[in-house]
């Protein structure tokens, strides 16, 4: 083989190695694409969960806006409110083990 042919083969081998490195570990390479796909899947799942939560909260808001009973129930459970004239009884359990 002539030295010129050896030089061309060596240069092409070097170029192939550089291109393979960029493909596997470089910016936009296989590793980064795989990581971004995983991140996209995680973000999509989180977005779906948040969308479901938003829909639940929207339904609750609409329920509170339209139904007085729902508003009263919320006030009773969350704020401990009672109506005028009602008597509130609280039963406490004892911790005695007899």
Residue frames as a rotation matrix with the C-alpha (Angstrom) as fourth column:
UNK 1
0.583 0.813 0.000 0.00
0.813 -0.583 0.000 0.00
0.000 0.000 -1.000 0.00
UNK 2
-0.201 -0.624 0.755 1.14
0.543 -0.712 -0.444 3.42
0.815 0.321 0.482 -0.71
UNK 3
-0.812 -0.179 -0.556 1.51
0.577 -0.386 -0.719 6.01
-0.086 -0.905 0.417 2.01
UNK 4
-0.828 0.558 0.052 -1.25
-0.516 -0.795 0.319 8.07
0.219 0.238 0.946 0.44
UNK 5
-0.073 0.810 -0.581 -3.72
-0.161 0.566 0.809 5.16
0.984 0.153 0.089 0.67
UNK 6
-0.335 -0.121 -0.934 -2.70
0.829 0.434 -0.354 4.52
0.448 -0.893 -0.046 4.30
UNK 7
-0.990 -0.033 -0.134 -3.29
0.090 -0.888 -0.451 8.19
-0.104 -0.459 0.882 5.05
UNK 8
-0.500 0.863 -0.072 -6.78
-0.632 -0.307 0.711 8.11
0.592 0.402 0.699 3.47
UNK 9
0.041 0.491 -0.870 -7.72
0.302 0.824 0.479 4.92
0.952 -0.282 -0.114 5.36
UNK 10
-0.602 -0.348 -0.719 -6.38
0.780 -0.064 -0.623 6.38
0.170 -0.935 0.310 8.63
UNK 11
-0.962 0.265 0.063 -8.25
-0.270 -0.960 -0.081 9.64
0.039 -0.095 0.995 8.08
UNK 12
-0.218 0.933 -0.285 -11.52
-0.490 0.148 0.859 7.84
0.844 0.327 0.425 7.28
UNK 13
-0.097 0.109 -0.989 -11.11
0.664 0.747 0.018 5.62
0.741 -0.655 -0.145 10.38
UNK 14
-0.879 -0.268 -0.393 -10.48
0.472 -0.595 -0.650 8.70
-0.060 -0.757 0.650 12.52
UNK 15
-0.763 0.642 0.069 -13.53
-0.564 -0.714 0.415 10.41
0.316 0.278 0.907 11.02
UNK 16
-0.042 0.748 -0.662 -15.67
-0.028 0.662 0.749 7.32
0.999 0.050 -0.007 11.69
UNK 17
-0.395 -0.174 -0.902 -14.56
0.841 0.328 -0.432 7.23
0.371 -0.929 0.017 15.33
UNK 18
-0.993 0.020 -0.117 -15.33
0.027 -0.923 -0.383 10.93
-0.115 -0.383 0.916 15.80
UNK 19
-0.481 0.870 -0.108 -18.77
-0.625 -0.254 0.738 10.54
0.615 0.423 0.666 14.24
UNK 20
-0.037 0.434 -0.900 -19.53
0.384 0.838 0.388 7.49
0.923 -0.331 -0.198 16.39
UNK 21
-0.724 -0.277 -0.631 -18.54
0.687 -0.206 -0.697 9.41
0.063 -0.939 0.339 19.54
UNK 22
-0.900 0.435 0.020 -20.85
-0.434 -0.900 0.020 12.27
0.027 0.009 1.000 18.59
UNK 23
-0.247 0.846 -0.472 -23.64
-0.350 0.377 0.858 9.79
0.904 0.377 0.203 17.90
UNK 24
0.039 0.248 -0.968 -23.38
0.613 0.759 0.219 8.02
0.789 -0.602 -0.123 21.25
UNK 25
-0.052 -0.133 -0.990 -22.24
0.985 -0.171 -0.029 10.69
-0.165 -0.976 0.140 23.71
UNK 26
-0.895 -0.371 0.247 -22.42
0.421 -0.885 0.198 14.04
0.145 0.281 0.949 21.95
UNK 27
-0.665 0.661 -0.348 -25.04
-0.321 -0.673 -0.667 16.76
-0.675 -0.332 0.659 22.07
UNK 28
0.164 0.825 -0.541 -28.24
-0.958 0.004 -0.285 15.28
-0.233 0.566 0.791 20.63
UNK 29
-0.682 -0.515 -0.519 -26.77
-0.619 0.784 0.036 11.78
0.389 0.346 -0.854 20.75
UNK 30
-0.180 0.609 -0.773 -28.46
0.069 0.791 0.607 8.53
0.981 0.056 -0.185 21.65
UNK 31
-0.603 -0.110 -0.790 -27.88
0.757 0.232 -0.611 8.95
0.251 -0.966 -0.057 25.40
UNK 32
-0.941 0.244 -0.234 -29.42
-0.133 -0.903 -0.408 12.42
-0.311 -0.352 0.883 25.48
UNK 33
-0.487 0.803 -0.344 -32.39
-0.622 -0.042 0.782 11.37
0.613 0.594 0.520 23.35
UNK 34
-0.258 0.355 -0.899 -33.06
0.458 0.864 0.210 8.45
0.851 -0.357 -0.385 25.69
UNK 35
-0.779 -0.079 -0.622 -32.86
0.614 -0.300 -0.730 10.73
-0.129 -0.951 0.282 28.74
UNK 36
-0.871 0.461 -0.172 -35.20
-0.479 -0.874 0.083 13.26
-0.112 0.155 0.982 27.13
UNK 37
-0.351 0.765 -0.540 -37.74
-0.257 0.476 0.841 10.56
0.900 0.435 0.030 26.24
UNK 38
-0.374 0.156 -0.914 -37.77
0.797 0.558 -0.231 9.39
0.474 -0.815 -0.333 29.87
UNK 39
-0.887 0.004 -0.463 -38.15
0.279 -0.793 -0.542 12.97
-0.369 -0.610 0.702 31.09
UNK 40
-0.737 0.651 -0.184 -40.96
-0.583 -0.474 0.660 13.60
0.342 0.593 0.729 28.60
UNK 41
-0.248 0.645 -0.723 -42.83
0.248 0.763 0.596 10.51
0.936 -0.031 -0.349 29.79
UNK 42
-0.537 -0.009 -0.843 -42.48
0.843 0.038 -0.537 11.58
0.036 -0.999 -0.013 33.43
UNK 43
-0.933 0.170 -0.317 -43.67
-0.123 -0.979 -0.164 15.12
-0.338 -0.114 0.934 32.65
UNK 44
-0.577 0.758 -0.304 -46.61
-0.421 0.043 0.906 13.78
0.700 0.651 0.294 30.63
UNK 45
-0.252 0.457 -0.853 -47.69
0.675 0.714 0.183 11.55
0.693 -0.530 -0.488 33.53
UNK 46
-0.710 -0.057 -0.702 -47.43
0.620 -0.523 -0.585 14.50
-0.334 -0.850 0.407 35.90
UNK 47
-0.907 0.388 -0.166 -49.47
-0.422 -0.815 0.398 16.66
0.020 0.431 0.902 33.54
UNK 48
-0.359 0.804 -0.474 -52.21
-0.003 0.507 0.862 14.02
0.933 0.311 -0.180 33.37
UNK 49
-0.331 0.192 -0.924 -52.32
0.904 0.343 -0.253 13.76
0.269 -0.919 -0.287 37.16
UNK 50
-0.848 -0.020 -0.530 -52.54
0.243 -0.903 -0.354 17.54
-0.471 -0.429 0.770 37.50
UNK 51
-0.778 0.613 -0.136 -55.25
-0.420 -0.347 0.839 17.69
0.467 0.710 0.527 34.82
UNK 52
-0.207 0.701 -0.682 -57.33
0.508 0.673 0.538 15.14
0.836 -0.235 -0.496 36.75
UNK 53
-0.488 -0.032 -0.872 -56.82
0.850 -0.244 -0.467 17.15
-0.198 -0.969 0.146 39.95
UNK 54
-0.964 0.122 -0.238 -57.86
-0.164 -0.972 0.167 20.36
-0.211 0.200 0.957 38.18
UNK 55
-0.533 0.811 -0.240 -60.99
-0.174 0.173 0.969 18.69
0.828 0.559 0.049 36.84
UNK 56
-0.182 0.427 -0.886 -61.88
0.856 0.512 0.072 17.46
0.484 -0.745 -0.459 40.33
UNK 57
-0.675 -0.132 -0.726 -61.34
0.571 -0.716 -0.401 20.91
-0.467 -0.685 0.559 41.80
UNK 58
-0.926 0.368 -0.080 -63.36
-0.328 -0.687 0.649 22.54
0.184 0.627 0.757 39.00
UNK 59
-0.283 0.854 -0.437 -66.25
0.266 0.508 0.819 20.16
0.922 0.115 -0.371 39.67
UNK 60
-0.247 0.141 -0.959 -66.06
0.968 0.072 -0.239 20.97
0.036 -0.987 -0.154 43.38
UNK 61
-0.914 -0.107 -0.392 -66.05
0.141 -0.988 -0.060 24.72
-0.381 -0.110 0.918 42.66
UNK 62
-0.712 0.697 -0.079 -69.07
-0.319 -0.221 0.922 24.39
0.625 0.682 0.379 40.38
UNK 63
-0.156 0.642 -0.751 -70.82
0.663 0.632 0.402 22.30
0.733 -0.435 -0.523 43.03
UNK 64
-0.485 -0.086 -0.871 -70.14
0.815 -0.405 -0.414 24.91
-0.318 -0.910 0.266 45.69
UNK 65
-0.980 0.102 -0.173 -71.37
-0.155 -0.932 0.327 27.68
-0.128 0.348 0.929 43.39
UNK 66
-0.551 0.796 -0.249 -74.64
-0.393 0.015 0.920 25.97
0.736 0.604 0.304 42.51
UNK 67
0.205 0.654 -0.729 -75.64
0.386 0.630 0.674 23.99
0.899 -0.420 -0.123 45.58
UNK 68
0.224 -0.037 0.974 -76.18
-0.722 -0.677 0.141 25.62
0.654 -0.735 -0.179 48.93
UNK 69
0.969 0.193 0.154 -76.13
-0.247 0.734 0.633 22.20
0.009 -0.651 0.759 50.62
UNK 70
0.541 -0.837 -0.084 -72.60
0.677 0.493 -0.546 21.54
0.498 0.238 0.834 49.41
UNK 71
-0.107 -0.551 0.828 -71.46
-0.115 -0.820 -0.561 24.89
0.988 -0.155 0.024 50.78
UNK 72
0.516 0.378 0.769 -73.10
-0.790 -0.137 0.598 24.17
0.331 -0.915 0.228 54.12
UNK 73
0.975 -0.168 -0.142 -71.55
0.198 0.952 0.232 20.70
0.096 -0.254 0.962 54.26
UNK 74
0.191 -0.962 0.195 -68.11
0.555 -0.058 -0.830 22.14
0.810 0.267 0.523 53.54
UNK 75
-0.049 -0.153 0.987 -68.52
-0.538 -0.829 -0.155 24.77
0.842 -0.538 -0.042 56.25
UNK 76
0.804 0.411 0.430 -69.60
-0.580 0.381 0.720 22.14
0.132 -0.828 0.544 58.76
UNK 77
0.882 -0.455 -0.121 -66.80
0.462 0.886 0.033 19.66
0.093 -0.085 0.992 58.07
UNK 78
0.085 -0.939 0.333 -63.89
0.695 -0.183 -0.695 22.03
0.714 0.290 0.637 57.43
UNK 79
-0.458 -0.258 0.851 -64.76
-0.177 -0.911 -0.372 24.92
0.871 -0.321 0.372 59.72
UNK 80
-0.784 0.166 -0.598 -66.85
0.586 0.516 -0.625 23.17
0.205 -0.840 -0.502 62.38
UNK 81
-0.833 0.506 0.223 -69.77
-0.512 -0.858 0.034 25.52
0.208 -0.086 0.974 61.89
UNK 82
-0.691 0.715 -0.104 -73.21
0.709 0.644 -0.286 24.78
-0.137 -0.272 -0.953 63.35
UNK 83
-0.291 0.687 0.666 -76.57
0.396 -0.547 0.737 26.36
0.871 0.479 -0.113 62.68
UNK 84
-0.726 0.157 0.669 -78.20
-0.582 -0.658 -0.477 28.74
0.365 -0.736 0.570 65.08
UNK 85
0.259 0.860 0.441 -80.26
-0.965 0.213 0.151 26.77
0.035 -0.464 0.885 67.57
UNK 86
0.599 -0.115 -0.793 -78.39
-0.128 0.963 -0.236 23.51
0.791 0.242 0.562 66.98
UNK 87
0.686 -0.422 0.593 -76.54
-0.640 0.039 0.768 21.75
-0.347 -0.906 -0.243 69.76
UNK 88
0.300 -0.695 -0.653 -73.15
-0.599 0.396 -0.696 20.24
0.742 0.600 -0.298 69.04
UNK 89
0.827 -0.072 0.558 -72.17
-0.425 0.569 0.704 17.04
-0.368 -0.819 0.440 70.85
UNK 90
0.170 -0.834 -0.525 -68.68
-0.762 0.227 -0.606 15.61
0.625 0.503 -0.597 70.75
UNK 91
0.980 0.164 0.114 -68.02
-0.200 0.800 0.566 12.10
0.002 -0.577 0.816 71.93
UNK 92
0.089 -0.996 0.019 -64.55
-0.950 -0.091 -0.298 11.38
0.298 0.009 -0.955 73.25
UNK 93
0.723 0.067 -0.687 -63.28
-0.014 0.996 0.083 7.83
0.690 -0.050 0.722 73.46
UNK 94
0.675 -0.515 0.528 -61.36
-0.677 -0.149 0.720 6.86
-0.293 -0.844 -0.449 76.54
UNK 95
0.121 -0.757 -0.643 -58.04
-0.727 0.373 -0.576 5.07
0.675 0.537 -0.505 76.23
UNK 96
-0.104 -0.103 0.989 -58.72
-0.899 0.436 -0.049 2.75
-0.426 -0.894 -0.138 79.22
UNK 97
-0.192 0.007 -0.981 -58.09
-0.578 0.807 0.119 -0.90
0.793 0.591 -0.151 78.48
UNK 98
-0.487 0.046 0.872 -59.98
-0.843 0.237 -0.483 -2.58
-0.229 -0.970 -0.077 81.31
